[in-house]
């Protein structure tokens, strides 16, 4: 995917990268970005499961470019696969970079969630 492509999927989360989230190089810390992705994916997972979910794995995390302070970070996702209790959510992170307003793809990954009950035990996904 190149910079002229558009985000794919459903908008899951939007936030602004802040100075408190930087690493020693002044770029946004990758762990912060991964946490935002987990939150965005959990929105889709909770909606589909109609209840609690737990992140069980992250696959294919690829950082393409650094996120800068002040970037508008948008997270887009789709449910790519469903099992009996689990789902795989593909995510893309894009930013709008000021002042020129360029839209750039920053990273992508797949997050695997499992639906759980109130005791944290796996439960089947409800029928659609």
DSSP file (Angstrom, degrees, kcal/mol; ACC not computed):
  #  RESIDUE AA STRUCTURE BP1 BP2  ACC     N-H-->O    O-->H-N    N-H-->O    O-->H-N    TCO  KAPPA ALPHA  PHI   PSI    X-CA   Y-CA   Z-CA
    1    1 A X              0   0    0      0, 0.0     2,-0.2     0, 0.0   104,-0.0   0.000 360.0 360.0 360.0 139.9    0.0    0.0    0.0
    2    2 A X    >   -     0   0    0      4,-0.0     3,-1.6   102,-0.0   103,-0.0  -0.606 360.0 -90.2-116.2-179.7    1.3    3.5   -0.8
    3    3 A X  T 3  S+     0   0    0      1,-0.3   100,-0.2    -2,-0.2    -1,-0.0   0.671 120.2  60.4 -67.1 -16.8    0.5    7.0    0.4
    4    4 A X  T 3  S+     0   0    0      2,-0.1    -1,-0.3   100,-0.0   100,-0.0   0.620  85.4  96.1 -87.6 -11.2   -2.1    7.5   -2.3
    5    5 A X  S <  S-     0   0    0     -3,-1.6     2,-0.3     1,-0.1     3,-0.0  -0.284  73.5-124.0 -71.1 164.4   -4.3    4.6   -1.1
    6    6 A X        -     0   0    0      1,-0.1    -1,-0.1    98,-0.0    -2,-0.1  -0.760  30.5 -88.0-109.5 155.8   -7.2    5.2    1.2
    7    7 A X        -     0   0    0     -2,-0.3     2,-0.4     1,-0.1    -1,-0.1  -0.286  42.3-142.2 -58.6 145.6   -8.0    3.7    4.6
    8    8 A X        +     0   0    0     68,-0.1     2,-0.2     2,-0.1    84,-0.2  -0.895  53.0  10.7-112.4 141.7   -9.9    0.5    4.5
    9    9 A X  S    S-     0   0    0     -2,-0.4     2,-0.4    67,-0.1    69,-0.2  -0.587  97.8 -26.2 103.4-159.6  -12.6   -0.6    6.9
   10   10 A X  E     -A   77   0A   0     67,-2.9    67,-2.2    -2,-0.2     2,-0.5  -0.784  61.5-110.9 -99.2 136.7  -14.6    1.1    9.7
   11   11 A X  E     +A   76   0A   0     -2,-0.4    65,-0.2    65,-0.2     3,-0.1  -0.574  42.0 170.7 -67.4 119.8  -13.3    4.0   11.6
   12   12 A X  E     -     0   0A   0     63,-3.4     2,-0.3    -2,-0.5    64,-0.2   0.741  57.3  -0.5-102.7 -31.6  -12.7    2.6   15.1
   13   13 A X  E     -A   75   0A   0     62,-1.3    62,-2.7     2,-0.0     2,-0.4  -0.983  50.0-165.2-163.2 144.9  -10.8    5.4   16.9
   14   14 A X  E     +A   74   0A   0     -2,-0.3     2,-0.3    60,-0.2    60,-0.2  -0.998  23.4 148.5-134.2 138.1   -9.4    8.9   16.4
   15   15 A X  E     -A   73   0A   0     58,-2.2    58,-3.1    -2,-0.4     2,-0.5  -0.964  41.3-111.2-156.8 169.8   -6.9   10.7   18.7
   16   16 A X  E     -A   72   0A   0     -2,-0.3     2,-0.3    56,-0.2    56,-0.2  -0.938  31.1-121.3-111.8 130.7   -4.1   13.3   18.5
   17   17 A X        -     0   0    0     54,-2.4    53,-3.2    -2,-0.5     2,-0.2  -0.555  36.4-160.1 -70.7 126.3   -0.5   12.2   19.2
   18   18 A X    >   -     0   0    0     -2,-0.3     3,-1.9    51,-0.2    -1,-0.0  -0.697  29.6-110.0-112.2 159.4    0.7   14.3   22.1
   19   19 A X  G >  S+     0   0    0      1,-0.3     3,-1.5    -2,-0.2    -1,-0.1   0.805 113.3  65.7 -57.1 -31.9    4.2   15.2   23.4
   20   20 A X  G 3  S+     0   0    0      1,-0.3    -1,-0.3     8,-0.0    -3,-0.0   0.661  96.2  59.4 -65.7 -13.7    3.8   13.0   26.5
   21   21 A X  G <  S+     0   0    0     -3,-1.9     8,-3.1     5,-0.1    -1,-0.3   0.144  82.7 117.0-102.2  18.6    3.7    9.9   24.2
   22   22 A X  B <   -E   28   0B   0     -3,-1.5     6,-0.3     6,-0.3     2,-0.1  -0.482  54.1-138.1 -90.1 158.0    7.2   10.4   22.6
   23   23 A X    >   -     0   0    0      4,-3.2     3,-1.7    -2,-0.2    -1,-0.1  -0.296  47.2 -79.4 -94.9-172.3   10.2    8.2   22.7
   24   24 A X  T 3  S+     0   0    0      1,-0.3    -2,-0.0     2,-0.1    -1,-0.0   0.645 130.5  56.4 -69.0 -13.1   13.8    9.3   23.1
   25   25 A X  T 3  S-     0   0    0      2,-0.2    -1,-0.3     3,-0.0     3,-0.1   0.484 117.9-109.2 -92.7  -4.8   14.0   10.4   19.4
   26   26 A X  S <  S+     0   0    0     -3,-1.7    43,-0.4     1,-0.4     2,-0.2   0.428  82.7 117.9  89.9  -1.2   10.9   12.6   19.7
   27   27 A X  S    S-     0   0    0     41,-0.1    -4,-3.2     1,-0.1    -1,-0.4  -0.524  80.3 -81.8 -89.7 165.2    8.7   10.4   17.7
   28   28 A X  B     -E   22   0B   0     39,-2.7    39,-0.4    -6,-0.3    -6,-0.3  -0.513  53.3-107.2 -69.3 132.3    5.5    8.8   19.1
   29   29 A X    >>  -     0   0    0     -8,-3.1     4,-1.6    -2,-0.2     3,-0.7  -0.361  19.2-134.2 -61.7 131.0    6.4    5.6   21.1
   30   30 A X  H 3> S+     0   0    0      1,-0.2     4,-2.4     2,-0.2     5,-0.2   0.819 104.2  59.8 -59.0 -33.2    5.4    2.4   19.3
   31   31 A X  H 3> S+     0   0    0      2,-0.2     4,-2.0     1,-0.2    -1,-0.2   0.860 102.9  51.8 -64.5 -35.4    3.9    1.0   22.4
   32   32 A X  H <> S+     0   0    0     -3,-0.7     4,-2.0   -11,-0.2    -1,-0.2   0.926 110.5  48.3 -64.7 -44.0    1.5    4.0   22.7
   33   33 A X  H  X S+     0   0    0     -4,-1.6     4,-2.1     1,-0.2    -2,-0.2   0.901 110.2  51.4 -64.2 -40.3    0.4    3.4   19.1
   34   34 A X  H  X S+     0   0    0     -4,-2.4     4,-2.2     1,-0.2    -1,-0.2   0.889 108.2  52.3 -63.6 -38.9   -0.1   -0.3   19.7
   35   35 A X  H  X S+     0   0    0     -4,-2.0     4,-2.1     2,-0.2    -1,-0.2   0.893 108.6  50.4 -63.6 -39.7   -2.3    0.5   22.8
   36   36 A X  H  X S+     0   0    0     -4,-2.0     4,-2.6     1,-0.2    -1,-0.2   0.894 109.7  51.1 -64.9 -38.8   -4.4    2.8   20.6
   37   37 A X  H  X S+     0   0    0     -4,-2.1     4,-2.9     2,-0.2     5,-0.2   0.898 107.7  52.5 -64.2 -40.6   -4.8    0.0   18.1
   38   38 A X  H  X S+     0   0    0     -4,-2.2     4,-2.0     2,-0.2    -1,-0.2   0.904 110.7  48.1 -62.1 -41.3   -5.9   -2.5   20.8
   39   39 A X  H  X S+     0   0    0     -4,-2.1     4,-1.3     2,-0.2    -2,-0.2   0.936 112.7  48.0 -63.4 -46.4   -8.5    0.0   21.9
   40   40 A X  H  X S+     0   0    0     -4,-2.6     4,-1.2     1,-0.2     3,-0.4   0.922 113.1  47.2 -61.4 -44.9   -9.8    0.5   18.4
   41   41 A X  H  X S+     0   0    0     -4,-2.9     4,-2.6     1,-0.2    -1,-0.2   0.867 106.6  58.4 -64.8 -35.8   -9.9   -3.2   17.6
   42   42 A X  H  X S+     0   0    0     -4,-2.0     4,-2.9    -5,-0.2     5,-0.3   0.806  98.0  60.8 -66.8 -27.4  -11.7   -3.8   20.9
   43   43 A X  H  X S+     0   0    0     -4,-1.3     4,-1.9    -3,-0.4    -1,-0.2   0.950 110.4  40.4 -61.1 -47.9  -14.5   -1.5   19.8
   44   44 A X  H  X S+     0   0    0     -4,-1.2     4,-2.5     2,-0.2    -2,-0.2   0.921 116.6  50.0 -65.5 -43.6  -15.2   -3.7   16.8
   45   45 A X  H  X S+     0   0    0     -4,-2.6     4,-2.7     1,-0.2     5,-0.2   0.911 111.7  47.0 -64.0 -44.0  -14.7   -6.9   18.9
   46   46 A X  H  X>S+     0   0    0     -4,-2.9     4,-1.5     2,-0.2     5,-1.1   0.897 112.0  51.1 -65.3 -39.7  -17.1   -5.8   21.7
   47   47 A X  H  <5S+     0   0    0     -4,-1.9    -2,-0.2    -5,-0.3    -1,-0.2   0.940 114.7  42.6 -62.5 -46.4  -19.7   -4.7   19.2
   48   48 A X  H  <5S+     0   0    0     -4,-2.5    78,-0.2     1,-0.2    -2,-0.2   0.899 119.6  42.2 -67.5 -40.4  -19.6   -8.0   17.4
   49   49 A X  H  <5S-     0   0    0     -4,-2.7    77,-0.2     2,-0.2    -1,-0.2   0.636  98.1-137.2 -82.5 -13.4  -19.5  -10.2   20.5
   50   50 A X  T  <5S+     0   0    0     -4,-1.5     2,-0.3     1,-0.2    -3,-0.2   0.887  76.3  25.3  56.4  41.8  -22.1   -8.1   22.3
   51   51 A X  S   <S-     0   0    0     -5,-1.1    -1,-0.2    -6,-0.2    -2,-0.2  -0.982 104.7  -7.8 169.7-158.6  -20.0   -8.2   25.5
   52   52 A X        -     0   0    0     64,-0.4    64,-1.9    -2,-0.3     2,-0.3  -0.265  52.3-179.0 -67.1 147.4  -16.6   -8.6   27.0
   53   53 A X  E     -B  115   0A   0     62,-0.3     2,-0.4    69,-0.0    62,-0.2  -0.948  14.4-149.4-139.6 161.3  -13.6   -9.6   24.9
   54   54 A X  E     -B  114   0A   0     60,-2.1    60,-2.2    -2,-0.3     2,-0.4  -0.999  21.2-122.9-133.0 138.0   -9.9  -10.2   25.6
   55   55 A X  E     +B  113   0A   0     -2,-0.4    58,-0.2    58,-0.2     3,-0.1  -0.664  32.5 171.5 -75.2 127.4   -7.0   -9.6   23.3
   56   56 A X  E     -     0   0A   0     56,-3.2     2,-0.3    -2,-0.4    57,-0.2   0.636  58.5  -0.3-112.5 -20.4   -5.1  -13.0   22.9
   57   57 A X  E     -B  112   0A   0     55,-1.4    55,-2.8     2,-0.0     2,-0.4  -0.989  47.4-148.3-163.8 157.1   -2.6  -12.2   20.1
   58   58 A X  E     -B  111   0A   0     -2,-0.3     2,-0.4    53,-0.2    53,-0.2  -1.000  24.0-170.0-128.8 130.0   -1.2   -9.5   17.7
   59   59 A X  E     +B  110   0A   0     51,-3.2    51,-2.7    -2,-0.4    -2,-0.0  -0.927  57.8   5.9-122.6 145.1    0.1  -10.7   14.4
   60   60 A X  E     -     0   0A   0     -2,-0.4     2,-0.5     1,-0.2    48,-0.2   0.775  66.6-178.2  64.6  31.9    2.1   -8.9   11.7
   61   61 A X  E     +     0   0A   0     -3,-0.1     2,-0.5    49,-0.1    48,-0.2  -0.517   6.9 178.4 -66.8 116.9    2.6   -5.6   13.4
   62   62 A X  E     -B  108   0A   0     46,-2.2    46,-1.2    -2,-0.5     2,-0.7  -0.967  20.6-155.2-128.2 115.9    4.5   -3.5   10.9
   63   63 A X  E     +B  107   0A   0     -2,-0.5    44,-0.2    44,-0.2     3,-0.1  -0.816  15.9 175.6 -89.7 117.9    5.6    0.1   11.5
   64   64 A X        -     0   0    0     42,-3.4     2,-0.3    -2,-0.7    43,-0.2   0.835  63.9  -1.1 -91.3 -38.0    5.9    1.8    8.2
   65   65 A X  S    S-     0   0    0     41,-1.2    -1,-0.3    39,-0.1     2,-0.2  -0.968  80.6 -94.4-149.0 157.2    6.7    5.4    9.3
   66   66 A X        -     0   0    0     -2,-0.3     2,-0.4    -3,-0.1   -37,-0.1  -0.540  33.7-129.3 -76.4 144.7    7.0    7.3   12.5
   67   67 A X        -     0   0    0    -39,-0.4   -39,-2.7    -2,-0.2     2,-0.3  -0.765  25.9-145.0 -88.9 138.3    4.0    9.1   14.0
   68   68 A X    >   -     0   0    0     -2,-0.4     3,-2.0   -41,-0.2   -51,-0.3  -0.705  25.5 -89.8-104.8 155.2    4.8   12.8   14.9
   69   69 A X  T 3  S+     0   0    0    -43,-0.4   -51,-0.2    -2,-0.3     3,-0.1  -0.400 115.7  26.5 -57.0 134.0    3.5   14.9   17.7
   70   70 A X  T 3  S+     0   0    0    -53,-3.2    -1,-0.3     1,-0.3    28,-0.1   0.258  86.1 138.2  92.4 -11.5    0.3   16.7   16.6
   71   71 A X    <   -     0   0    0     -3,-2.0   -54,-2.4    26,-0.1     2,-0.8  -0.427  57.7-126.1 -64.6 139.4   -0.6   14.0   14.0
   72   72 A X  E     -AC  16  96A   0     24,-2.1    24,-1.9   -56,-0.2     2,-0.5  -0.821  30.4-152.9 -83.7 112.3   -4.3   13.2   13.9
   73   73 A X  E     -AC  15  95A   0    -58,-3.1   -58,-2.2    -2,-0.8     2,-0.4  -0.778  14.6-175.1 -94.8 125.2   -4.2    9.4   14.3
   74   74 A X  E     -AC  14  94A   0     20,-3.3    20,-2.7    -2,-0.5     2,-0.5  -0.975   9.7-156.0-122.5 136.7   -7.1    7.4   12.8
   75   75 A X  E     -AC  13  93A   0    -62,-2.7   -63,-3.4    -2,-0.4   -62,-1.3  -0.952  10.5-172.7-117.3 126.1   -7.5    3.7   13.3
   76   76 A X  E     +AC  11  92A   0     16,-2.8    16,-2.5    -2,-0.5     2,-0.3  -0.908  11.3 168.7-118.4 141.1   -9.6    1.7   10.7
   77   77 A X  E     -AC  10  91A   0    -67,-2.2   -67,-2.9    -2,-0.4     2,-0.3  -0.984  20.8-166.8-153.3 163.7  -10.5   -2.0   11.0
   78   78 A X  E     - C   0  90A   0     12,-1.8    12,-2.3    -2,-0.3     2,-0.7  -0.987  35.2-110.8-145.3 147.5  -12.6   -4.9    9.8
   79   79 A X  E     + C   0  89A   0     -2,-0.3    10,-0.3    10,-0.2     3,-0.1  -0.747  35.7 179.3 -78.7 116.9  -13.4   -8.3   11.1
   80   80 A X  E     +     0   0A   0      8,-2.9     2,-0.3    -2,-0.7     9,-0.2   0.769  61.7   9.0 -91.7 -29.5  -11.4  -10.6    8.8
   81   81 A X  E     - C   0  88A   0      7,-1.4     7,-2.6     2,-0.0     2,-0.4  -0.996  58.4-158.6-153.8 145.4  -12.3  -14.0   10.3
   82   82 A X  E     - C   0  87A   0     -2,-0.3     5,-0.2     5,-0.2     2,-0.2  -0.988   9.0-179.2-127.0 138.8  -14.6  -15.4   13.0
   83   83 A X        -     0   0    0      3,-3.2    42,-0.2    -2,-0.4     5,-0.0  -0.342  53.3 -79.0-109.8-161.0  -14.3  -18.7   14.8
   84   84 A X  S    S+     0   0    0     -2,-0.2    41,-2.9     1,-0.1     3,-0.0   0.901 125.7   1.9 -70.5 -40.2  -16.7  -20.1   17.4
   85   85 A X  S    S+     0   0    0     39,-0.3    30,-3.0    28,-0.0     2,-0.2   0.482 125.7  62.0-122.0  -9.8  -15.3  -17.9   20.2
   86   86 A X  E     - D   0 114A   0     28,-0.2    -3,-3.2    39,-0.1     2,-0.3  -0.720  52.3-164.6-122.9 166.4  -12.7  -15.7   18.5
   87   87 A X  E     -CD  82 113A   0     26,-2.3    26,-2.6    -5,-0.2     2,-0.5  -0.992  15.2-139.3-148.2 148.5  -12.3  -13.1   15.8
   88   88 A X  E     -CD  81 112A   0     -7,-2.6    -8,-2.9    -2,-0.3    -7,-1.4  -0.943  18.9-163.4-109.7 126.3   -9.4  -11.7   13.9
   89   89 A X  E     -CD  79 111A   0     22,-3.1    22,-2.8    -2,-0.5     2,-0.4  -0.945   7.7-149.2-116.3 120.8   -9.5   -8.0   13.3
   90   90 A X  E     -CD  78 110A   0    -12,-2.3   -12,-1.8    -2,-0.5     2,-0.3  -0.742  21.4-168.2 -86.6 132.8   -7.3   -6.3   10.6
   91   91 A X  E     -CD  77 109A   0     18,-3.1    18,-1.6    -2,-0.4     2,-0.4  -0.916  16.3-169.5-125.2 148.6   -6.3   -2.8   11.4
   92   92 A X  E     -CD  76 108A   0    -16,-2.5   -16,-2.8    -2,-0.3     2,-0.5  -0.993  11.8-151.4-129.0 140.6   -4.7    0.1    9.6
   93   93 A X  E     +CD  75 107A   0     14,-2.8    13,-3.4    -2,-0.4    14,-1.2  -0.964  19.0 176.2-113.0 126.8   -3.4    3.3   11.3
   94   94 A X  E     -CD  74 105A   0    -20,-2.7   -20,-3.3    -2,-0.5     2,-0.3  -0.899  11.1-156.0-122.7 153.4   -3.4    6.5    9.2
   95   95 A X  E     -CD  73 104A   0      9,-2.6     9,-2.4    -2,-0.3     2,-0.6  -0.950  14.8-141.0-127.1 152.9   -2.5   10.0   10.2
   96   96 A X  E     -CD  72 103A   0    -24,-1.9   -24,-2.1    -2,-0.3     2,-0.5  -0.974  28.1-151.8-106.3 119.0   -3.3   13.4    8.9
   97   97 A X  E  >> - D   0 102A   0      5,-3.2     4,-1.9    -2,-0.6     5,-1.0  -0.810  20.6-109.8-101.1 125.4   -0.2   15.5    9.1
   98   98 A X  T  45S+     0   0    0     -2,-0.5   -27,-0.0     2,-0.2    -2,-0.0  -0.621  83.0  21.7 -92.2 155.7   -0.4   19.2    9.6
   99   99 A X  T  45S+     0   0    0     -2,-0.2    -1,-0.2     0, 0.0    -2,-0.0  -0.998 130.7  37.4 -88.6 -10.0    0.1   21.8    8.3
  100  100 A X  T  45S-     0   0    0      1,-0.1    -2,-0.2     2,-0.0    -3,-0.0   0.673  96.3-130.5 -79.2 -14.6   -0.2   20.4    4.8
  101  101 A X  T  <5 +     0   0    0     -4,-1.9    -3,-0.2     1,-0.2     2,-0.1   0.706  41.8 169.5  76.7  20.1   -2.9   17.9    5.6
  102  102 A X  E   < - D   0  97A   0     -5,-1.0    -5,-3.2    -6,-0.1     2,-0.5  -0.414  27.5-141.8 -65.4 141.0   -1.2   14.9    4.0
  103  103 A X  E     + D   0  96A   0     -7,-0.2     2,-0.4  -100,-0.2    -7,-0.2  -0.934  27.1 177.9-107.0 121.8   -2.8   11.5    4.8
  104  104 A X  E     - D   0  95A   0     -9,-2.4    -9,-2.6    -2,-0.5     2,-0.4  -0.959  31.2-124.7-130.1 139.8   -0.3    8.7    5.4
  105  105 A X  E     + D   0  94A   0     -2,-0.4   -11,-0.3   -11,-0.2     3,-0.1  -0.721  29.7 175.5 -81.2 130.4   -0.5    5.1    6.4
  106  106 A X  E     -     0   0A   0    -13,-3.4   -42,-3.4    -2,-0.4   -41,-1.2   0.808  53.4 -17.2-105.0 -41.4    1.6    4.4    9.5
  107  107 A X  E     -BD  63  93A   0    -14,-1.2   -14,-2.8   -44,-0.2    -1,-0.3  -0.974  47.7-158.4-160.8 167.4    1.1    0.8   10.5
  108  108 A X  E     +BD  62  92A   0    -46,-1.2   -46,-2.2    -2,-0.3     2,-0.3  -0.979  18.3 152.3-151.3 157.7   -1.0   -2.3   10.2
  109  109 A X  E     - D   0  91A   0    -18,-1.6   -18,-3.1    -2,-0.3     2,-0.4  -0.972  37.6-112.8-171.0 170.1   -1.6   -5.5   12.2
  110  110 A X  E     -BD  59  90A   0    -51,-2.7   -51,-3.2    -2,-0.3     2,-0.5  -0.986  25.2-160.6-118.3 130.6   -4.1   -8.2   13.0
  111  111 A X  E     -BD  58  89A   0    -22,-2.8   -22,-3.1    -2,-0.4     2,-0.5  -0.935   5.6-151.8-111.2 131.3   -5.5   -8.4   16.5
  112  112 A X  E     -BD  57  88A   0    -55,-2.8   -56,-3.2    -2,-0.5   -55,-1.4  -0.907  17.3-177.3-106.8 127.4   -7.1  -11.7   17.7
  113  113 A X  E     -BD  55  87A   0    -26,-2.6   -26,-2.3    -2,-0.5     2,-0.4  -0.858  14.6-153.1-119.5 153.7   -9.8  -11.4   20.3
  114  114 A X  E     -BD  54  86A   0    -60,-2.2   -60,-2.1    -2,-0.3     2,-0.3  -0.986  23.0-121.6-123.5 139.8  -11.8  -14.0   22.2
  115  115 A X  E     -B   53   0A   0    -30,-3.0     8,-2.1    -2,-0.4     2,-0.3  -0.625  36.6-173.5 -76.4 135.8  -15.3  -13.4   23.6
  116  116 A X  B     -F  122   0C   0    -64,-1.9   -64,-0.4    -2,-0.3     6,-0.2  -0.932  19.1-128.0-131.7 155.0  -15.4  -14.0   27.4
  117  117 A X    >   -     0   0    0      4,-2.5     3,-2.0    -2,-0.3     6,-0.1  -0.215  49.6 -80.6 -87.3-173.4  -18.1  -14.1   30.0
  118  118 A X  T 3  S+     0   0    0      1,-0.3    -1,-0.0     2,-0.1    -2,-0.0   0.734 132.3  53.6 -63.6 -22.4  -18.1  -12.1   33.3
  119  119 A X  T 3  S-     0   0    0      2,-0.1    -1,-0.3     3,-0.0     3,-0.1   0.430 120.4-108.3 -90.4   0.4  -15.8  -14.7   34.8
  120  120 A X  S <  S+     0   0    0     -3,-2.0     2,-0.3     1,-0.3    -2,-0.1   0.628  73.6 139.8  83.5  13.7  -13.3  -14.4   32.0
  121  121 A X        -     0   0    0      1,-0.1    -4,-2.5     0, 0.0    -1,-0.3  -0.725  61.3 -97.9 -92.7 139.4  -14.2  -17.8   30.5
  122  122 A X  B     -F  116   0C   0     -2,-0.3     2,-0.3    -6,-0.2    -6,-0.3  -0.184  45.0-175.6 -52.8 143.4  -14.4  -18.2   26.7
  123  123 A X        -     0   0    0     -8,-2.1    -8,-0.3   -38,-0.2     3,-0.1  -0.968  30.1 -93.7-139.1 156.3  -18.0  -18.0   25.3
  124  124 A X        -     0   0    0     -2,-0.3   -39,-0.3     1,-0.1     2,-0.2  -0.347  41.5-109.0 -67.3 148.2  -19.4  -18.5   21.9
  125  125 A X        -     0   0    0    -41,-2.9   -76,-0.1   -42,-0.2    -1,-0.1  -0.553  41.5-108.0 -69.2 141.3  -19.9  -15.5   19.6
  126  126 A X        -     0   0    0    -77,-0.2    -1,-0.1   -78,-0.2     2,-0.1  -0.361  39.4 -95.4 -68.3 153.9  -23.6  -14.7   19.2
  127  127 A X              0   0    0      1,-0.1    -1,-0.1    -3,-0.1    -3,-0.0  -0.378 360.0 360.0 -66.9 149.1  -25.2  -15.5   15.9
  128  128 A X              0   0    0     -3,-0.1    -1,-0.1    -2,-0.1    -2,-0.1   0.454 360.0 360.0 -82.7 360.0  -25.4  -12.5   13.5
